[in-house]
């Protein structure tokens, strides 16, 4: 069955509108996967959009040059990799309630079951995030 094979998609993002391109590519990737018979939970759909957007936004905001977004399915969920030109790993900073950011990296870490940073072969780094097929944390019932 088609779902047994990994499905991958890659796009280069950068500059103005990069986060919107990352979200659009993620939406297409998930929709194509669903059309191909893959079951995708609402959690994975929403988490993938937020994680891809935050990671690309951080790459564009804190590095020079383009970044690459790669999406890939595994049996356990969705892998999202963003490669950029800086060797410096992302770091958490206190949130700025006046609109200066600081919320994205903690949210990425909350939604993911795995987050790691590794050197990229061509220089820079790749930030890898695994979004599990089901929510990694129980939700409170209202």
WODA-V241333 format. One record per backbone hydrogen bond with DSSP energy under -0.5 kcal/mol. CO is the residue of the C=O (numbers start at 1). NH is the residue of the N-H. E is the energy in kcal/mol with one decimal. If there is no record, write none. Layout:
BEGIN
CO | NH | E
CO | NH | E
END
This chain:
BEGIN
1 | 4 | -1.9
2 | 5 | -1.4
7 | 73 | -2.2
9 | 71 | -3.0
11 | 13 | -0.5
11 | 69 | -3.0
13 | 67 | -3.4
15 | 18 | -1.8
17 | 21 | -2.3
18 | 22 | -2.4
19 | 23 | -2.5
20 | 24 | -2.6
21 | 25 | -2.6
22 | 26 | -2.2
23 | 27 | -2.7
24 | 28 | -2.4
25 | 29 | -2.6
26 | 30 | -2.6
27 | 31 | -2.6
28 | 32 | -2.9
29 | 33 | -2.0
30 | 34 | -2.6
31 | 35 | -2.6
32 | 36 | -1.4
33 | 38 | -2.5
34 | 37 | -1.8
38 | 40 | -0.5
41 | 45 | -2.2
42 | 46 | -2.6
43 | 47 | -3.0
44 | 48 | -2.7
45 | 49 | -1.7
46 | 50 | -2.1
47 | 51 | -3.1
48 | 52 | -2.6
49 | 53 | -2.1
50 | 54 | -2.7
51 | 55 | -2.8
52 | 56 | -2.3
53 | 57 | -2.5
54 | 58 | -2.5
55 | 59 | -2.1
56 | 60 | -2.6
57 | 61 | -2.7
58 | 62 | -2.6
59 | 63 | -1.1
67 | 13 | -3.3
68 | 83 | -2.3
69 | 11 | -2.5
70 | 81 | -2.8
71 | 9 | -2.3
72 | 79 | -3.4
74 | 77 | -0.9
76 | 133 | -2.5
77 | 74 | -2.9
78 | 131 | -3.3
79 | 72 | -2.2
80 | 129 | -2.6
81 | 70 | -2.8
82 | 127 | -2.8
83 | 68 | -2.4
84 | 125 | -1.2
95 | 97 | -0.8
96 | 99 | -1.8
96 | 101 | -0.6
101 | 96 | -3.1
103 | 107 | -1.6
104 | 108 | -2.7
105 | 109 | -2.2
106 | 110 | -1.7
107 | 111 | -2.2
108 | 112 | -1.4
114 | 130 | -2.6
116 | 128 | -3.2
118 | 126 | -2.9
120 | 123 | -1.9
124 | 120 | -1.6
125 | 84 | -2.2
126 | 118 | -2.4
126 | 128 | -0.6
127 | 82 | -2.1
128 | 116 | -2.4
129 | 80 | -3.1
129 | 131 | -0.6
130 | 113 | -2.5
130 | 114 | -1.0
130 | 132 | -0.7
131 | 78 | -2.8
END
